[in-house]
Amino acid sequence: MKRFIGFIKKEFYHIFRDRRSLFILFGMPIAQILLFGFAITNEINNVDIAILDHSKDASTEEVINKISASKYFTVKQILTREADIETAFKKGKIKAVLNFEKHFSRNLIKQNQATIQIITDATDPNTANSITNYINAILQNYQQEKNRAIVVEYQIIPQARMVYNPELKSVFMFVPGVMTIILMLVSAMMTSISITREKELGTMEILLVSPLKPFQVIIGKVVPYIFLSVINAVVIVLLSIFIFKMPLQGSLILLALESVLFIITSLALGILISTIAETQQSAMMISLMGLMLPVILLSGFIFPISSMPVPLQIISNIIPAKWFIIIIKGIMLKGVGMAFIWKETLILMGMTLFFIGLSVKKYKIRLE
């Protein structure tokens, strides 16, 4: 045990001495251009919405059909009561709810106006604002079509209400993404570089024949990065709460456990990268292309995944950061519990086991 603790201390000293591990090499410009060209978009497409229709008359059916006929929205759920709205949002699929008032058609005819409440998920303020604007545009178009045939103009009054982020603060969107990037950077990239460095210098074989067992060598390599990642996570959460006034609606313990799970997932991915790369430079390049760009572009951190081409939407499912960002936003902004994020948690666990299993297999092949 003393040897193991001494080995961990040595790793800490080595991390702080080696400044090269703090720099990231940028490359593969073609891949970057392709990813940026397809992923960066301010448009929304195929956004899942829900309908709460208290009136259920011909006019509301016309409005719903007009909205669902557009390429921008897909009606995924029909709600029956007000209490179902929060549940629909917490599941993470629905991004907006259209709430039609009672006697919609009658009010439109007798009072020349009727009300539709647009409720959007503002955990992503840019997307929420775009959704509201798109729906308003469709309603205005519907209103113009109806007014062509009558002398007295009807008037539909949309009422927008933002939930979870009513002030549309962009920091509510960026904090989860920044936290994800930092944890991925420290955990995966630096771990892969650290282990690859030993292979490149020829000291890995020496470590493997030392009194320490192979699994102790790997654990000793990753423990410092677990420690650094946990510190980073704590600092980010504290800054987001006390400096940026970001709410923490859910359980702090659940957030901590999910963060540790993501750190372990990233570490397992870093170990896997180290089995592939032969040099530190190649480890950096693989980490950059395999981690950094997908985290920024394909995780839903900045750009809505539903607006991307279908192939990129499929690829995004294998990005661990996508599921972790959903978890963070759910816990911090929506106050959800494990009942709503169990699927994302199981996906991260499955990815962790897959990365570890594949890494162990590849390391055995190398040792043989």
Order of alpha helices (4+ residues) and beta strands (2+ residues): alpha-alpha-beta-alpha-beta-alpha-beta-alpha-beta-alpha-beta-alpha-alpha-alpha-alpha-alpha-alpha-alpha-alpha-alpha-alpha
